[in-house]
């Protein structure tokens, strides 16, 4: 028998939050959450938004005229009953229609509120790529502290090699580089070190200029900024102040 967690774990988050998994599969999924910070962050976000929706979005009242049309449609009538022939006291059919419509409207509102923003979606994918690199035997496909070795390695593998700067004097030595996939797009990632912590810097081509983004997800900090048609995403478990210092050092060096 196929376990629910054999499927895409992202599809099981809602079922877990709603308590639809049996105890055995819920325990199995909790173990998976413990080993996947990005998935746990998605669970926390959905759970928090679910509570907010329950508090702030009460089911809307169903207008009487709409209730009559829904009732007529359910009964298969060709026309809605005349207003004079319908009692002002709601029937069980109208009440049922009201409940169904309320659930429909509430579910639609839930989709718009729970649906993560594009920045949140990219932040989750960036974090997942960083965590996968930490779990790999080596966090970089090309291991070198020489920027003149790392940059040419990307040539021929990607449409454009990223800008590589040496930040060793700033306390962020270059470790190497790798290629990650964000959505369906291969992107270059530079790997730096801060003491015993690794920093992944993804350079995603993006012609749009957007404001800086800062996120803290499951113990990891994320900083993002736009520069020269590239959207940079730096992620690490270093302190937020250290990651900000790294971002500033990189921007100053590449200016």
N, C-alpha and C positions, 0 to 999 in steps of 0.2 A: 504494500500500500504506500502511495506516495505521501511523503510528509509535506505539510504546508510550507515549511522552510526550504524545501527543495526548489520552490518557485522563486521568482524575483522577490527578495525580502522587502523591497520598497512597496510592493503591492500588499504586503501583509500588515503594514503599520496601522492602517485604519481599522483592520479587523482586530488587532491587538488592543488598540486604544478603546474600541467599542466593546471589548470583552467577549468577542465572538470565537476566540480560540479555546479549545478545551485545555484543561490544566497541563497535560503532558506537552502539548504543542506550545502553550504559552511559556512554559519553562524553557523549552528548547529555543524559542524565539528570544527570550530574555538573555540566554547565553550568547546568542548571536549579537544582540544589542551591546553586550558588554565588550565584545571584540570589534565593534564597528562604530567609531565615534560619529561618523557622518549619519549613520542610520539612527543612532540614539538621539542626535540633534534633531533629526526630522520627527522622531517620535515626540520629543519634548515640545517642538513647535506646534504640532498638530494637537497635542493634548491641551496646550495653553489656549490655542485659538478655539478649541471645542468648548472650553469653559467660558471664554468670553462670549461666544455666540449664544450659549445657553442663558447667559445673564443679560445680554443686551439685545437679543433678537427674539422677542416673544412671537409666537405664531400670529400672523395677521388675521384680522376678522374677515370673513367672507361676505361680500355684499349679497343682499337678498336676491337681487335680480340675477346675479351670476350663479348663485346656488340653484335657482329655478332652472336656468339653462343647463347646468350640469346634471340636475336631476332628470330633466327631460331627455338629455342625451343618453343617460344611463338606462332609462326606461325604454329607449328606442322610439320616443314620440317624434312625430314630424314637426310639431310645433310646441312651444312652451305653453303651459296652461295660462288662461287669462288671469290677470291679477285678481279679479273679483272672485274667481273660483278657487283660489289658493288660500288656505288658511294662513293667518299670520303666525300661527304656532308652527315652528319648524318640525318637519317630519324626520324620521330616523334616516331616510335617504339623504335629506339635505344636510343633516348632521354628519353623515358619513362622507358626503362630498366635501363638506367644509374641512374635515380632518384630512382628507386626501390632498386637497388643494394646499392646505397649510403646510403639510409635509413637503409637497412639491416646491412651494415657494421657499421654505426654509432650507431645503437641500440645495436649491439654486444659490441662495445667499451664502450658504456654507462654502460652495465651490469658489465663489468670487473672493471670500475672505480668507479661506484656508490656502488657496492657490498661492504658492510662494512667488515673490517678485523675481524678475530675471536675475537681479544681483544675488538674491538668496540662492537661486538654483546654481549659479556659477560658483558661489562660495562653497556650496556643498560639494560640487564636483572637484574644486581645487583642493579642498580638505581631503577628500577621498583619495586623490592622486598622491598627496603628501603622505598619507598613512600607508598606502600601498608601497611607496618607496621605502618607508621606514621598516616595513616587514620584509622587503626584498634583501637578498644577500648583500647587494651594494645599492646605495641610493642614487647612483649616477651610472649612466651607460658609458660615459667617457670620464675617467677619473684623472683630473689634473688640476693643479693650482695655477697653470699658465693660461692666461686668457687667450694667447695666440695659438694655443692648442685646442681649447674648447670651442672657440668661435668657428674655425674651419671645419670642425667635426660635423656641424649642422649643414654645411653646404651639400647640396644634392639630396638631402633628406627632407628638407622643408623649402617652401618657396623663398623664404628669406631667413637668414641667420640672425639671431638676436644680438643686441648690443651687450658685450661682455666687459665688465670693468673689474679691476683688481681693488678690493676693499680690505686687503690684509692690514694695511696701516691703520684702518679704522676699527680693527678688531673683528672683522668679518671675512676671514680667508675664503677664497674660492676653492671648492672641492671638486667640481666637475659640472656635467650637464647630462640631461636626458630628454626624451620626448614623451610627453603625456598626451592623452586624448581628452579634450573637453567637449562634451556633446559628441559630435562626429568629426571634430577638427583636431588634427595633430598640432600640438603647440610646443615650442621649445621651453625647457625649464632649466634654470641655472640653480646650482646647489651651493650654498654657502654654509659656514659653520660659525656659531657663537658659543665659545667654550665647548660644552658637550652636547649642544643642541644644533640640529640641522635647520636650515631655512631654505624652503623651496620658493623660487621666484619664477612664476610663469609669465610669459610674454605673449599675450593674445592679440593678434591684429584686430584693430577696431578703429574705424575712421571717426567715430563719434567721441566727443570729449565729454566726460562725465565727472561728477564730483567724486571726491575721495570717499572710500567706503572702509569702515572699520567693523569687524565682527569678532565676537568671542564665542566659539562653539566647542563645547565638550572639552574645555581645557586648552584649546588651541586659539591663537590670535591670528587674525587675518587683516591685512591692510592692502587696499587697492587704489591705484591712481592711473590717470591717463597722461601719456607723453608721446608726442611725435607720431600719432596714429597708432599707438600701441597701448593696450590696457594691461598694466602690470598687476599681478596678484602675489603678494608675499604671505606665506603661511608658516607658522612654527609654534612650538610650545614654549618659546622664550617669553619673558615678561613683555607686556604691551609696550613699555618704554623702550626696551631693547629693539623691538621690531620697528617702532617708529624711528629710532636712530638709524637702523639699517636702511629703511626707505629713504630717509633724508640723505644718507651718505651715497646711496646709489643715484639718486636724482642729481645731487651736486656733482658727482663724478661724470655723469653722462650728459650734463648740460652743455 
